[in-house]
Amino acid sequence: MCETGPLGWTTADAPALDEGEFGDTISDHTVWSCAGSMTAVRSIRSRVREFLTEARGASSGRPPIPRTVLDDTELATSELATNALLHSRSGEIGGVMTLFLRLDAQRLRVAVADQGHRSVAEPHPLRAGEDTFGRGQLIVDSCTSRSGEYHTEASHVAWFEIDLVPQTPDDGEDGVVQRQGVRP
């Protein structure tokens, strides 16, 4: 049974994730598809924080997600969602994108699936001399442990992971291990 969204899209239209996204370990996870509009980014940020605080809330018996990880996850997720809307069919009228979150004892994985390249290539709305695009990947890299992307038959998926386990002294000099570009 397909759910129909406000602009006529159905869940059958939602971009798909690779089956490997679901992993083979015990984890908390959620998948959410939404209409592709810029207002969806705010909803996605809210869903991310809600999922992480509930999955690691007081009733879970597990330690809470550190605030810096919550903040970094929200920021990186909003970058992936914004890019999906700006650069894919998901941002066109009737478009849809899918958010996937998986949390296990070692890491958090977030993936945003969009509907692939735009129907019509549109130039970025830049004025001469303005440089306001191209920082998204730097932001994602600065607040995650690793990131990447892949394509399925009908989707483009951008993802990132944040390691949650403390690093041991064997992992780096003086026991300090830093993610690339991440503040200590």
N, C-alpha and C positions, 0 to 999 in steps of 0.2 A: 504494500500500500504506500502510495506516495503522498507526502504532505505538499500542499500548494502554498506558495509564498505570496506576499502582497502584490507582486508584479507579474504573477502568472507562472513563475518558474515552479518546478516540482523538485522533490528530492532526487528524482531520477536524473535531473539536469546538473546536479552538484558534481563538481570535480572530484575524481576518485584519488585515493592514496594507494601507494604500493602496499601489498599485503605485509611486507616486512616492517611497516611502521608500527604494527601492533605487537611485535616482539614475541618472545617465547618465555618471558619471565613474569612473575606475578607483579602486577602494576595497577595503579589507578589510572584510568584514562577516560577521555571524553572526546566526542567528535561532534562538531556543530557546523551546520551550513547556514549561510545567511545571504541575503540579497546584497549584491555588489554595489554599495553606495558609500560615499565617504563617511556618512554617519555611522556605518557599520564598524568603523575602526574604534570608536568609543565603546560600542557594545562588546567588541572583541576584548578590549583591554579589561573591561569589567568582568567578563566571563573568565578570563585568565586568572585574575586576582581571586575571584570567588571560588574557582576550582581548587587553586592551590591552598587557600586558607581552609577550605572544607576538608580537603584530602589530608591535610596535616593539622587539623584543628585539635582542640583539647580532647574531644571524644575519640580521636583516632588512636590515641596511645603512642603516637610517634612524635618526634621533635618537630616543632613548627619550621616552616621554610623561613630562613633569615630574610629580613626586610630588604636587604640589598639584592638578594636573588629575586624577590617579588618585583622590585623596581626594574631590575635588569630584564626580567622576563617580559614585563609589560612593554618596556621600551622596544626591545628587539621584535616582539610580536607585532607591535603597531607598525614598525618599519616594514616587515614582511607583508602585512595586510595592505598597507598603503601602496607598496610597489605592485602588488597583485592588481589593485584597482587602477593604478596609473598606466600599467604596461600590458594588460591582458583584456580579453573579452569579458572577464568578470566585472570590469569597471564600466561596461557598456549597459545600456538599458536592457533589463531582463537578465543581467549577469548574476552569477552566484559564485561564492568561494566557500571553501571548507577549512575549518580550523581543527587541528588535531593536537591534543596534549596527552603526553604519557609521563607518568611519574613513578619511578621505582626507588629502591633504596639507594642506588648509586647516582642516578641522573634524572634530569628533566629533559624531555624532548618535545619540541613544538614544531609543527609543520603547517604551512598554509598552502593549500592547493588552489590554483586558479584555472581558468578555462583556456589557457594558452594565448598565443599572440592575438592582438586586436584584429578585428575584421578589416579595418582600414588603418593604415599607418598614419599616425598623426604626429606632427612635430611637437616637441616640448614647447610650452608657452613661455619661452625665454626671450627677454629683450636683449638686444645687443650688449655685450659686456657683462651680463648678469650670469653668475655661476651659482645657481640654487639647487641643482640636482647632482646626484652622484655621491652623496655622503652616506646613504643608507647602509651599504655593505660595511663601511668603516664603523658605523655605529653598532651594527650587529656583531662584527668581529671584536669590538672593544668590550662587549659585555656578555660574551658567551664563551664556552670552552671550544666549540667547533661549530661549523656551519657548512651548508652546501645546498645543492639543488639537483633535481633530476626531472626527467620527463617521462610521463606515461603516454599511452596512445592518445588520450584526450586532454591531458592536464600537464601543467608545469607545477612542480612542488618545490618550495624553498623551505629549508628546515634549519634548526639549530639545536644544540644541546648545551646544558649547563651541568657540570659535575657537582654533585652534592656531598660526596664523601670527602672527609678531610684527607689531605695528602700526608704521607708519612715522610720521615727524614730521609729515607732512601730515594725519594723522588727528586730531590734537588739539593742544592747547596744550602746548608744550615736548615734543612727541612722546609724551606720556602719554595713553593711552586706557584708560579703565576700563569694565568691564562694569557695568551698573546694580547698585548695592549690593554690589560685589565689592571685597574688600580689594586694595590696590595690590600 
